[in-house]
């Protein structure tokens, strides 16, 4: 094994992150909606798991058109979640345990109920008018009013909404209730910086930044020739993005704060490294979407695509090598609030292989180069919603907007195919309540009326049954996180190399420290046993999804069980 390239060290590289989706984590009041006091009650559970940073999806005041990603006040908490004092208590409880708190900052857009936008739409000469992106209409040859360009919103339809009050359109890259802020206006940028300091001064440890690469738009606003997500080539990593991110990075540096930016629709890796390279001073790391798009078909997210293991290998290897070679840093994730469950998407969630697959995900992800992100319920192997869910069960605005485009006009075969894709890819798959135990509603609420129905499999998959079980998915995750810290020279700062790249069932990779210490991670993605030849004899088993010992790893060929994964020192 070759020695690793040198990487500068940082506390957030050695950390792991656990994402909490507040509405679905723990209800403390019986309202059926999770809340901050519920999160506070579970702090010791999170500490026991071994995570270091807790990231909260948005908790700010909001009309909840898009589950809090439409913010109406950045300094107030949505009342069903609690108040600012509850945030302070949660922060203090985490800090007492050596953990950190990260908040979700959504500053590409606000809610249309935000006071800034309410003022902005009143008149063309309102002082807040230039806080958002307003444009006059275009007119066709017949004199019909048309939007300023053909850009497409991410939640279906055109990205422009006509407003009669001033006879102009405003830009919304998501719902029409989420108007985009105009970052060209220095007053807007100053206000965002003020919001950041408000929370950093209260002791929050950093931010996850929603679609942060969308904040700079090509100011000529040209028409797009793309067939999917028209216009994204003109606002995903726009001309002033890195200028804006550097201003954000300067503030974060003052507080030694953590940052991770969500960066969808990125087509040039240079834009990514420009944001996260160690000498850039912009963001700690970013979420890229190449892995998340692996099963998206030619017509977008809700069209089918099958993929071979070689595609997963190529994508993982690309970003591992790219970040290491360019002194950047990966955010390692296979799940979040916008993605389906990884065990249902990347491996096998059938009853025979579900537990093994969930452990494989932990070992596969947790030992790569980067900071691991665990989404609530992933640590116990929660799955997608049942296949018999009807459309009345879904709440995801993205999914429902897509369904509304077809439900009245498409044939039954098309509708059945769409329902199948929703069950595979809808954001609701990640948003069902956390499965704490086998009691009613999985221990999520005592009110008997959760805001979203609990997954039917909660009696088989829940935290209470796994925490003390030495062979559970939860314990596997805890072992992976502990091992990553115990061998940080290898697993945090070591090099990454694919092993047996051509194999169509085994994903294996090595990690090598600067001092030559090395480890091998081997994952059988097949639902059947596979024989595989080790390139080097193992000297210690660090983690095994099957409890395999060193005696069960001969020098030559090993028989890997279905969905088996292990990490060994070489």
C-alpha positions as CSV (number, residue, x, y, z in Angstrom):
1,X,0.0,0.0,0.0
2,X,1.3,3.4,-0.9
3,X,1.6,6.1,1.8
4,X,-1.0,8.8,2.0
5,X,-0.6,12.4,0.9
6,X,-0.4,14.9,3.8
7,X,-3.7,16.6,4.8
8,X,-4.1,19.4,7.2
9,X,-6.0,18.5,10.4
10,X,-9.2,20.0,11.7
11,X,-11.7,19.1,14.4
12,X,-14.6,18.7,12.0
13,X,-12.7,16.2,9.9
14,X,-12.4,13.9,13.0
15,X,-16.1,14.4,13.8
16,X,-19.3,12.6,12.7
17,X,-22.7,14.3,12.2
18,X,-26.2,13.2,13.1
19,X,-29.1,14.9,11.3
20,X,-32.3,15.4,13.2
21,X,-35.5,16.1,11.4
22,X,-37.4,17.9,14.2
23,X,-41.0,17.1,13.1
24,X,-40.3,13.4,13.2
25,X,-37.7,12.9,15.9
26,X,-39.5,13.0,19.3
27,X,-42.8,14.6,20.3
28,X,-42.8,15.7,24.0
29,X,-46.2,17.2,24.2
30,X,-48.6,14.7,22.5
31,X,-49.3,17.1,19.6
32,X,-48.1,14.5,17.1
33,X,-45.2,16.8,15.9
34,X,-41.7,16.5,17.2
35,X,-40.2,19.4,19.1
36,X,-37.0,20.7,20.7
37,X,-37.8,19.4,24.2
38,X,-38.2,16.0,22.5
39,X,-34.7,16.3,21.0
40,X,-33.3,17.4,24.4
41,X,-34.8,14.2,26.0
42,X,-32.8,12.1,23.6
43,X,-29.4,13.8,23.9
44,X,-27.9,10.8,25.9
45,X,-29.1,8.4,23.1
46,X,-27.1,10.5,20.6
47,X,-24.1,10.6,22.9
48,X,-24.2,6.9,23.3
49,X,-24.2,6.4,19.6
50,X,-20.9,8.2,19.4
51,X,-21.8,11.1,17.1
52,X,-20.1,14.5,17.7
53,X,-22.3,17.1,15.9
54,X,-26.1,17.4,15.8
55,X,-27.5,19.1,12.8
56,X,-31.1,20.3,13.0
57,X,-33.2,20.7,9.9
58,X,-34.9,24.1,9.9
59,X,-36.6,25.0,13.2
60,X,-37.2,28.7,12.4
61,X,-40.7,30.3,12.2
62,X,-42.3,29.2,8.9
63,X,-45.7,28.6,7.2
64,X,-44.4,25.1,6.6
65,X,-45.1,25.0,2.9
66,X,-41.9,23.1,2.5
67,X,-41.4,21.7,6.0
68,X,-39.5,24.7,7.3
69,X,-37.4,25.4,4.3
70,X,-39.6,28.5,3.8
71,X,-38.5,30.7,6.6
72,X,-40.6,33.7,7.7
73,X,-38.3,34.8,10.6
74,X,-34.7,33.8,11.1
75,X,-34.6,34.8,14.8
76,X,-37.7,33.1,16.0
77,X,-38.6,29.4,16.4
78,X,-41.7,27.8,14.9
79,X,-44.0,27.7,18.0
80,X,-44.8,23.9,17.7
81,X,-41.1,23.2,18.1
82,X,-40.5,25.5,21.0
83,X,-38.6,28.8,21.4
84,X,-35.1,30.2,21.4
85,X,-34.7,29.3,25.1
86,X,-35.1,25.6,24.1
87,X,-32.4,26.0,21.5
88,X,-30.1,27.4,24.3
89,X,-30.9,24.4,26.5
90,X,-30.2,21.9,23.7
91,X,-27.0,23.6,22.9
92,X,-25.9,23.6,26.5
93,X,-26.8,19.9,27.0
94,X,-24.8,19.0,23.9
95,X,-21.8,21.1,25.0
96,X,-21.8,19.5,28.4
97,X,-21.3,16.2,26.7
98,X,-18.6,17.4,24.3
99,X,-21.0,17.6,21.4
100,X,-21.8,20.5,19.0
101,X,-25.0,22.0,17.5
102,X,-25.3,22.9,13.9
103,X,-28.4,24.7,12.4
104,X,-29.9,24.7,8.9
105,X,-29.4,28.1,7.3
106,X,-31.7,28.6,4.3
107,X,-30.7,31.9,2.6
108,X,-31.2,31.3,-1.1
109,X,-34.8,32.1,-0.5
110,X,-37.3,33.0,2.2
111,X,-41.0,32.4,2.8
112,X,-43.4,34.8,1.0
113,X,-44.7,35.4,4.5
114,X,-41.4,37.0,5.6
115,X,-41.7,40.7,6.3
116,X,-39.0,41.4,3.8
117,X,-41.0,39.9,0.9
118,X,-44.3,41.4,2.1
119,X,-42.6,44.8,1.8
120,X,-40.9,43.9,-1.5
121,X,-44.1,43.1,-3.3
122,X,-46.0,46.3,-2.2
123,X,-44.5,48.6,-4.9
124,X,-41.6,48.9,-7.3
125,X,-40.1,51.7,-5.3
126,X,-40.3,50.0,-1.9
127,X,-36.9,49.9,-0.1
128,X,-37.2,46.1,0.0
129,X,-38.0,45.7,-3.7
130,X,-34.4,44.9,-4.6
131,X,-34.1,42.3,-1.8
132,X,-35.7,39.8,-4.2
133,X,-35.4,39.0,-7.9
134,X,-38.2,40.9,-9.8
135,X,-38.5,41.1,-13.6
136,X,-41.0,42.5,-16.1
137,X,-43.0,40.1,-18.3
138,X,-42.1,39.2,-21.9
139,X,-44.8,39.2,-24.5
140,X,-45.2,36.9,-27.5
141,X,-46.1,37.8,-31.0
142,X,-49.8,37.7,-30.1
143,X,-49.3,40.0,-27.1
144,X,-49.7,37.2,-24.5
145,X,-47.8,37.8,-21.3
146,X,-44.9,35.3,-20.7
147,X,-42.4,34.8,-17.8
148,X,-39.0,36.5,-18.1
149,X,-37.4,33.3,-19.2
150,X,-38.0,29.5,-19.4
151,X,-36.3,28.5,-16.2
152,X,-37.9,25.6,-14.4
153,X,-38.6,25.3,-10.6
154,X,-37.3,22.3,-8.8
155,X,-40.8,21.5,-7.5
156,X,-42.3,21.4,-11.1
157,X,-43.5,24.2,-13.3
158,X,-42.1,27.6,-14.2
159,X,-39.6,29.3,-11.8
160,X,-41.4,32.7,-12.1
161,X,-44.6,33.8,-10.4
162,X,-46.7,36.7,-11.7
163,X,-47.7,39.3,-9.1
164,X,-50.6,41.5,-10.1
165,X,-49.8,44.2,-7.5
166,X,-46.8,45.5,-9.5
167,X,-47.3,43.7,-12.8
168,X,-44.0,41.9,-12.5
169,X,-42.7,38.4,-11.9
170,X,-40.6,37.2,-9.0
171,X,-38.1,34.3,-9.2
172,X,-38.7,31.1,-7.1
173,X,-36.4,28.2,-7.8
174,X,-38.6,26.0,-5.5
175,X,-42.3,26.6,-4.5
176,X,-44.0,29.9,-5.4
177,X,-44.1,30.5,-1.7
178,X,-40.3,30.5,-1.6
179,X,-39.1,33.7,-3.4
180,X,-35.4,33.9,-4.1
181,X,-33.3,36.5,-2.3
182,X,-31.3,38.9,-4.5
183,X,-27.7,38.4,-3.4
184,X,-26.5,41.1,-5.8
185,X,-27.9,43.5,-3.2
186,X,-25.1,44.1,-0.6
187,X,-27.8,44.9,2.0
188,X,-29.2,41.4,1.6
189,X,-25.7,39.9,2.1
190,X,-25.2,42.1,5.2
191,X,-28.5,40.9,6.6
192,X,-27.6,37.2,6.1
193,X,-24.3,37.8,7.8
194,X,-26.2,39.4,10.7
195,X,-28.4,36.3,11.0
196,X,-25.3,34.1,11.1
197,X,-23.8,36.2,13.9
198,X,-27.0,36.1,15.8
199,X,-26.8,32.4,16.2
200,X,-23.1,32.0,16.4
201,X,-23.0,34.6,19.3
202,X,-25.6,32.4,21.1
203,X,-23.1,29.5,21.0
204,X,-24.3,27.5,17.9
205,X,-21.3,25.8,16.3
206,X,-22.0,26.2,12.6
207,X,-24.4,25.8,9.8
208,X,-25.6,23.4,7.1
209,X,-26.4,25.8,4.2
210,X,-29.3,24.9,2.0
211,X,-28.7,25.1,-1.8
212,X,-26.0,27.6,-1.1
213,X,-24.5,27.3,-4.6
214,X,-27.8,28.9,-6.0
215,X,-27.2,32.3,-4.5
216,X,-25.4,33.8,-7.5
217,X,-27.4,34.0,-10.7
218,X,-26.3,35.0,-14.2
219,X,-27.7,38.5,-14.3
220,X,-28.6,38.3,-18.0
221,X,-31.2,35.6,-17.1
222,X,-31.0,33.8,-20.4
223,X,-33.3,31.1,-21.6
224,X,-32.1,27.6,-21.1
225,X,-31.7,24.8,-23.6
226,X,-31.6,22.0,-21.0
227,X,-34.4,19.4,-21.0
228,X,-34.3,18.8,-17.2
229,X,-34.1,21.6,-14.6
230,X,-33.9,24.3,-17.2
231,X,-31.9,27.2,-16.1
232,X,-29.8,25.5,-13.5
233,X,-26.7,26.0,-15.7
234,X,-27.1,29.8,-15.0
235,X,-27.5,29.7,-11.2
236,X,-25.8,26.6,-9.9
237,X,-22.4,28.0,-9.1
238,X,-23.1,31.4,-10.7
239,X,-20.5,34.1,-11.5
240,X,-20.2,35.6,-7.9
241,X,-20.6,32.4,-5.9
242,X,-17.1,32.2,-4.5
243,X,-17.1,35.9,-3.6
244,X,-20.2,35.4,-1.5
245,X,-18.9,32.2,0.0
246,X,-15.6,33.9,1.0
247,X,-17.6,36.5,3.0
248,X,-19.4,33.7,4.7
249,X,-16.2,31.8,5.3
250,X,-14.6,34.9,6.9
251,X,-17.4,34.9,9.5
252,X,-17.1,31.2,10.2
253,X,-13.4,31.5,10.7
254,X,-13.9,34.0,13.4
255,X,-15.9,31.5,15.4
256,X,-13.9,28.3,14.3
257,X,-17.4,27.2,13.2
258,X,-18.4,24.2,11.1
259,X,-20.0,24.5,7.7
260,X,-21.4,22.2,5.1
261,X,-23.0,23.5,1.9
262,X,-25.6,21.7,-0.2
263,X,-24.6,22.0,-3.8
264,X,-26.9,20.4,-6.3
265,X,-26.7,20.6,-10.1
266,X,-22.9,21.0,-10.0
267,X,-21.4,19.9,-13.3
268,X,-17.8,21.1,-12.8
269,X,-15.8,19.7,-9.9
270,X,-13.6,22.8,-10.0
271,X,-16.6,24.7,-8.5
272,X,-16.7,22.3,-5.7
273,X,-13.0,22.4,-4.9
274,X,-13.2,26.2,-5.2
275,X,-15.6,26.1,-2.2
276,X,-13.9,23.5,0.0
277,X,-10.1,23.5,-0.7
278,X,-8.2,24.2,2.5
279,X,-6.7,27.4,1.3
280,X,-9.9,28.9,0.0
281,X,-11.5,29.9,3.3
282,X,-15.1,29.3,2.1
283,X,-16.8,26.1,3.4
284,X,-15.6,23.1,5.4
285,X,-17.3,20.6,3.0
286,X,-20.2,20.3,0.6
287,X,-22.9,17.8,-0.3
288,X,-22.5,16.9,-3.9
289,X,-25.3,15.0,-5.7
290,X,-23.7,12.6,-8.1
291,X,-24.4,9.6,-5.9
292,X,-27.9,10.9,-5.2
293,X,-28.7,11.0,-8.9
294,X,-27.5,7.5,-9.6
295,X,-31.0,6.1,-10.0
296,X,-32.6,9.2,-11.7
297,X,-33.7,8.5,-15.3
298,X,-33.7,10.7,-18.4
299,X,-36.9,12.5,-17.4
300,X,-35.6,13.4,-13.9
301,X,-35.9,12.1,-10.4
302,X,-39.2,10.3,-10.7
303,X,-38.2,8.3,-13.8
304,X,-36.4,4.9,-13.5
305,X,-32.8,4.0,-13.9
306,X,-30.9,0.9,-13.0
307,X,-27.2,1.0,-12.2
308,X,-24.4,-1.5,-11.8
309,X,-22.0,-1.6,-8.9
310,X,-19.3,-0.3,-11.2
311,X,-21.2,3.0,-11.4
312,X,-21.2,3.3,-7.6
313,X,-17.4,2.5,-7.6
314,X,-16.6,5.1,-10.2
315,X,-18.6,7.8,-8.5
316,X,-17.2,7.1,-5.0
317,X,-13.6,6.8,-6.3
318,X,-13.9,10.0,-8.3
319,X,-14.8,12.1,-5.3
320,X,-12.5,10.4,-2.9
321,X,-9.5,10.9,-5.1
322,X,-10.5,14.4,-6.1
323,X,-10.8,15.7,-2.6
324,X,-7.6,14.0,-1.3
325,X,-5.5,15.2,-4.2
326,X,-6.8,18.8,-4.0
327,X,-6.7,19.2,-0.2
328,X,-10.5,19.3,0.0
329,X,-12.9,17.4,2.1
330,X,-15.9,15.0,1.5
331,X,-19.2,15.1,3.3
332,X,-20.1,11.4,3.4
333,X,-23.8,10.7,3.2
334,X,-26.3,8.2,1.7
335,X,-29.4,9.5,3.5
336,X,-30.9,12.8,4.5
337,X,-34.4,14.4,4.7
338,X,-34.5,14.7,0.9
339,X,-33.4,11.2,0.0
340,X,-34.9,7.7,0.4
341,X,-33.6,5.2,2.9
342,X,-30.2,3.9,1.9
343,X,-30.9,0.3,2.9
344,X,-33.9,0.4,0.4
345,X,-31.9,2.2,-2.3
346,X,-28.4,0.9,-2.4
347,X,-28.6,-2.7,-1.0
348,X,-31.4,-5.0,0.0
349,X,-34.2,-4.4,2.4
350,X,-35.9,-7.7,2.0
351,X,-36.5,-9.5,5.3
352,X,-33.7,-12.0,4.8
353,X,-31.0,-9.4,4.1
354,X,-32.2,-6.2,5.7
355,X,-30.1,-6.2,8.8
356,X,-27.0,-7.3,7.0
357,X,-27.5,-4.6,4.4
358,X,-28.0,-1.9,7.0
359,X,-24.7,-2.9,8.7
360,X,-23.0,-3.0,5.3
361,X,-24.0,0.7,4.7
362,X,-22.4,1.6,8.1
363,X,-19.1,0.0,7.3
364,X,-19.1,1.0,3.6
365,X,-19.7,4.7,4.4
366,X,-18.1,5.2,7.7
367,X,-14.5,4.3,6.7
368,X,-14.2,6.5,3.6
369,X,-12.3,9.7,3.6
370,X,-14.6,12.5,4.8
371,X,-16.9,13.4,7.6
372,X,-19.7,10.8,8.0
373,X,-23.3,12.1,8.2
374,X,-25.9,9.8,9.7
375,X,-29.6,10.6,9.2
376,X,-32.0,9.8,12.0
377,X,-33.1,6.2,11.9
378,X,-30.3,5.2,9.6
379,X,-28.4,3.9,12.7
380,X,-31.2,1.4,13.2
381,X,-31.7,0.5,9.6
382,X,-35.1,2.3,9.0
383,X,-36.5,1.5,5.5
384,X,-38.6,3.2,2.9
385,X,-42.4,3.4,3.4
386,X,-44.5,0.3,2.6
387,X,-45.1,-0.5,-1.0
388,X,-48.8,-0.3,-0.6
389,X,-48.9,3.3,0.6
390,X,-51.6,5.2,-1.3
391,X,-51.1,8.7,-2.6
392,X,-53.2,10.1,0.3
393,X,-50.3,9.1,2.6
394,X,-47.7,11.3,0.9
395,X,-47.0,14.8,2.2
396,X,-43.8,15.7,0.2
397,X,-44.6,18.9,-1.9
398,X,-42.1,17.8,-4.5
399,X,-43.8,14.4,-4.9
400,X,-47.3,15.7,-4.8
401,X,-46.6,18.5,-7.3
402,X,-45.2,15.9,-9.7
403,X,-48.3,13.7,-9.2
404,X,-50.6,16.6,-9.9
405,X,-49.0,17.0,-13.4
406,X,-50.1,13.5,-14.4
407,X,-53.0,12.2,-12.2
408,X,-55.8,13.5,-14.4
409,X,-54.3,12.9,-17.8
410,X,-52.0,9.9,-17.8
411,X,-53.0,6.3,-18.4
412,X,-53.1,3.7,-15.6
413,X,-49.8,2.1,-16.5
414,X,-48.0,5.5,-16.3
415,X,-49.7,6.3,-13.0
416,X,-48.7,2.9,-11.5
417,X,-45.1,3.4,-12.7
418,X,-45.1,6.9,-11.0
419,X,-46.4,5.4,-7.8
420,X,-43.6,2.9,-7.8
421,X,-41.0,5.6,-8.3
422,X,-42.5,7.7,-5.5
423,X,-42.2,4.7,-3.1
424,X,-38.6,4.4,-4.1
425,X,-37.6,8.1,-4.1
426,X,-40.1,10.4,-2.4
427,X,-38.7,12.5,0.4
428,X,-41.4,11.1,2.6
429,X,-39.4,7.9,2.8
430,X,-37.0,9.7,5.2
431,X,-39.7,11.7,7.1
432,X,-41.7,9.0,8.8
433,X,-41.4,9.3,12.6
434,X,-38.4,7.9,14.4
435,X,-38.9,4.4,15.6
436,X,-37.9,4.4,19.2
437,X,-39.6,1.2,20.5
438,X,-42.4,-1.3,19.9
439,X,-45.2,0.6,21.7
440,X,-47.9,2.5,19.9
441,X,-46.6,4.9,17.3
442,X,-43.1,3.6,17.9
443,X,-42.7,5.8,21.1
444,X,-42.6,8.9,18.9
445,X,-45.7,10.5,20.4
446,X,-48.1,9.8,23.2
447,X,-50.9,11.7,21.5
448,X,-51.9,8.9,19.1
449,X,-52.0,11.1,16.1
450,X,-48.5,11.5,14.5
451,X,-48.3,14.2,11.8
452,X,-47.2,11.4,9.4
453,X,-48.0,7.7,9.8
454,X,-45.3,5.6,11.4
455,X,-43.8,3.0,9.2
456,X,-45.6,-0.4,9.7
457,X,-42.3,-2.2,10.5
458,X,-41.6,-0.3,13.7
459,X,-42.1,-3.4,15.9
460,X,-39.3,-5.1,14.1
461,X,-37.1,-2.0,13.6
462,X,-36.7,0.2,16.6
463,X,-33.9,1.7,18.8
464,X,-35.0,0.1,22.1
465,X,-34.4,-3.4,20.7
466,X,-31.0,-2.6,19.3
467,X,-29.1,-0.4,21.8
468,X,-27.9,-3.3,23.9
469,X,-27.9,-6.0,21.2
470,X,-24.2,-6.6,20.3
471,X,-25.1,-7.7,16.8
472,X,-27.6,-4.9,15.9
473,X,-27.3,-2.2,13.3
474,X,-27.1,0.4,16.0
475,X,-24.1,-1.3,17.7
476,X,-22.4,-1.7,14.3
477,X,-22.7,2.0,13.7
478,X,-21.3,2.8,17.2
479,X,-18.4,0.4,16.6
480,X,-17.7,2.0,13.2
481,X,-17.6,5.5,14.7
482,X,-15.4,4.4,17.6
483,X,-13.0,2.7,15.3
484,X,-12.8,5.6,13.0
485,X,-11.6,7.8,15.9
486,X,-9.3,5.2,17.4
487,X,-7.5,4.8,14.0
488,X,-7.9,8.4,12.7
489,X,-4.5,8.4,11.0
490,X,-5.8,5.7,8.7
491,X,-9.5,6.4,8.4
492,X,-9.7,10.2,8.7
493,X,-6.4,11.3,7.2
494,X,-5.3,8.3,5.1
495,X,-5.3,7.8,1.4
496,X,-8.1,5.9,-0.5
497,X,-7.6,3.3,-3.2
498,X,-10.1,1.0,-4.8
499,X,-9.2,-2.7,-4.6
500,X,-10.4,-5.2,-7.3
501,X,-12.1,-2.5,-9.2
502,X,-13.5,-4.8,-11.9
503,X,-15.4,-7.1,-9.5
504,X,-19.2,-6.8,-10.1
505,X,-20.3,-7.7,-6.6
506,X,-17.6,-6.7,-4.2
507,X,-16.8,-3.1,-3.3
508,X,-13.4,-3.1,-1.6
509,X,-11.1,-0.2,-0.8
510,X,-7.9,0.4,1.2
511,X,-7.0,3.3,3.5
512,X,-3.4,4.1,4.1
513,X,-1.8,6.5,6.7
514,X,1.2,8.6,6.1
515,X,3.2,6.3,8.4
516,X,2.2,3.2,6.2
517,X,-0.4,1.8,8.5
518,X,-3.2,0.4,6.4
519,X,-6.7,-1.0,6.5
520,X,-9.0,-2.9,4.0
521,X,-12.7,-2.5,3.8
522,X,-14.6,-5.2,2.0
523,X,-18.4,-5.1,1.2
524,X,-20.4,-7.7,-0.6
525,X,-23.3,-5.9,-2.3
526,X,-24.8,-9.1,-3.6
527,X,-27.7,-11.0,-2.0
528,X,-25.8,-14.2,-2.3
529,X,-22.5,-15.6,-0.9
530,X,-19.3,-14.6,-2.9
531,X,-15.8,-15.9,-2.8
532,X,-13.1,-13.3,-2.8
533,X,-9.3,-13.3,-2.6
534,X,-7.6,-11.0,-0.1
535,X,-4.7,-9.0,-1.6
536,X,-2.9,-9.0,1.7
537,X,-3.2,-11.0,4.9
538,X,-5.3,-9.3,7.6
539,X,-3.7,-8.9,11.1
540,X,-6.7,-7.6,13.0
541,X,-10.5,-7.5,12.5
542,X,-11.8,-4.0,13.4
543,X,-15.4,-4.4,12.5
544,X,-17.4,-7.3,11.0
545,X,-21.1,-7.3,10.1
546,X,-21.2,-11.0,10.8
547,X,-18.9,-11.2,13.8
548,X,-16.2,-12.7,11.7
549,X,-12.9,-13.2,13.7
550,X,-9.3,-13.3,12.4
551,X,-9.4,-17.1,12.4
552,X,-12.2,-16.9,9.8
553,X,-10.0,-14.8,7.5
554,X,-7.5,-17.1,5.8
555,X,-4.6,-15.7,3.8
556,X,-6.1,-16.5,0.5
557,X,-9.8,-16.8,-0.4
558,X,-12.7,-15.9,2.0
559,X,-16.4,-16.8,1.6
560,X,-18.4,-13.6,2.1
561,X,-22.0,-14.1,3.3
562,X,-24.8,-12.2,1.5
563,X,-24.4,-8.4,2.2
564,X,-21.4,-9.1,4.5
565,X,-19.0,-6.2,5.2
566,X,-15.8,-6.0,7.3
567,X,-12.9,-3.7,8.0
568,X,-9.5,-5.2,8.8
569,X,-6.0,-3.8,9.6
570,X,-3.3,-5.0,7.2
